[in-house]
Amino acid sequence: MENIFAERLKELRQEHKIGQVELAKQIGVSKGVISLWENDLREPGMFNLIALAKYFGVSVDFLVGLDD
């Protein structure tokens, strides 16, 4: 089963028409980190989850699949 976080991050990024490089700049990580998250090879820590939630205007619960 694909990681819900990886799936939702990619969907949100595409819906907002933002590339991995730009998203990385916005939250202060490398493009490679975004790629690792989207390919379910790494998971973000709490600080980065919060940064992503704020950037996209969603809850951390939504990002990790606890809320629809």
Stockholm file with secondary structure:
# STOCKHOLM 1.0

chainA/1-68         MENIFAERLKELRQEHKIGQVELAKQIGVSKGVISLWENDLREPGMFNLIALAKYFGVSVDFLVGLDD
#=GR chainA/1-68 SS CCCHHHHHHHHHHHHTTCCHHHHHHHHTCCHHHHHHHHTTSCCCCHHHHHHHHHHHTCCHHHHHTSCC
#=GC SS_cons        CCCHHHHHHHHHHHHTTCCHHHHHHHHTCCHHHHHHHHTTSCCCCHHHHHHHHHHHTCCHHHHHTSCC
//
